[in-house]
Amino acid sequence: MKMKRVEAVKPFGACFDEKGIGSKNGVPDVPGVSLVLDENQGVNYEINGHNSMVEVNKDVMCLAFVDGGKETKTGIVIGGYQMEDRILEFDLSTSILRFGNSLLLHNNASCSNPSSLNF
């Protein structure tokens, strides 16, 4: 992808000229991010392109991740932006939390538009 890097906009570290970023179904057409949580059991957390980039102004989009600093207490924190438009299933009987794929991958369904959800 021929995305042109531009000066970072705090608090983000990697920012790009929006002109070099395409759009698909109204969301940024950028690569997704796969966090491997347990390689042996194939447990991954997939962050789709629309949840990995944030528009900071009309000309710049940034990778929507923030460096936790040198004194961070946890390895990774998944923020609200990465969780947007996902279904979470809390299975209280087994103490398991399951994450669904982004709803935007399913005919642009969205939590902010409940009529788009067909369960």
N, C-alpha and C positions, 0 to 999 in steps of 0.2 A: 504494500500500500504506500503510495507516495505522499505521505502526510509530512508536511513541513513543520519542524519543531520551532516554537517561538519562545520568548522569554516567559518563565514560569510566573503564574499568578498565585500568590500565597492564599491558602496554605498548601496548594498543590505543587508538585515538583516537575511533572512532565506535561507540557501544554503544546497545543498544535494549532496551526492556522485552520480555521473552520472551512475555508474554501477548498482545502485538499481532502475534506472528509465528505464522502457521499452519504446518501440517505436511502433507506429502504423501509417502506411502510411508515414513513414519518419518524423514524428513529435513526441515530447515527449508524452507518454501516462500517463498523470497526470490529476487529477480532475480539473474541471472548477471552475470558481468563478462566483457567481451570486450577482450582486449589486442590491438591492431592492430600486428603486427610488421612487415609489409610491405604497405602499402595497394595498391600497384601490382600485386602478385602475389596479393592476397587471402589473405595468410598471417595468421591470427589464432590466439590461444591463448584458448580458452573456459574460464572457471572457473565451474562450475555453483554454484547456491545453496548446496548442502551443503558445498562446498569454499571458500565465501567467508565463511561465518559460523561462529564458534566459541562454544560455550556456556561462559561463564566462571563462572557459578554458576546455581542453579536459577531465578533471576529475570531474568538478563541474558545477552544474546547480543551479541557484538561482530563488526564487520567484521574478518575475519582477515588484516589487512594492517598492517604496522608501518612507520612513517616511518623511513627510513634516516638521517635527519639531514642537516645542511647540508654535511658533508664526505664524503658517500658517493662511492665510487669507481665504482659502476656505476649505470645508469639504473633497473634493476629487478632484484630477486632473487625468483624463484619458490620459495617454501618447501615444506617437506615436507607441510604441511597442504593446500596447493593441488595437490600431486602425488598425494595419497592416492587409492587405487583407480583408477589409470590404468595402462594398458599403455604401456611405452616400447619402441620398436624401434630398436636400434642397427644401422644398415646400414654395416658396416665397409668394404665394397667401394666405397661412394660417399661415405663420411664424412658420412652424414646421420643425424640423430636425429629420429624421428617420435614424436609424442604421440598416443595414442588418446583418445577421449572417456571420460568417467568411466564406469566399469563399473556404477555404481549406476543409470545411465540404462537399463540392459539387465536388466530383471527383478530389480533389486536384487542383481546379482552383486557380489562383493567379493573383494579380494585376501586378506582375512582368513578367507574361507570358500571354499577352493579347489574344493569340490564344486559351487559355484554357477557355476563357469566352464565353459562348453561351447564348446570350440574345434573 
